[in-house]
């Protein structure tokens, strides 16, 4: 699982503000969580190729494995693993936009490390 730390914000939908300033638009967030420091957990296969609201990342490694491709990306200095099932042509150093607008993300309280229900 990939983990990103940030602060949850509201206003036109939930957003996770990362420490470097990137804004991850989310499909949902825990109730009454605006301003809360959280860790977002997302599995590689649940990261999506983003559109206009996607967050910018740099491709580091592309590893075709047959039925899917594993891609290591850099997002604000943090390496994430992204699992792509469709055929996609990517090369190292290519810029991509990723989306985390999926109900399959998980939230954890940064202090207690307990999972937060969303």
Protein Blocks (a to p, Z undefined) as FASTA:
>chain_A
ZZddddddeehiacdddfkopacddfbdcehkghiacdddddfklpccddfkpccdddfb
dcdehjaccddddeehiacddddfbdcdddehiacdddfbdfkbccddfklopacdZZ
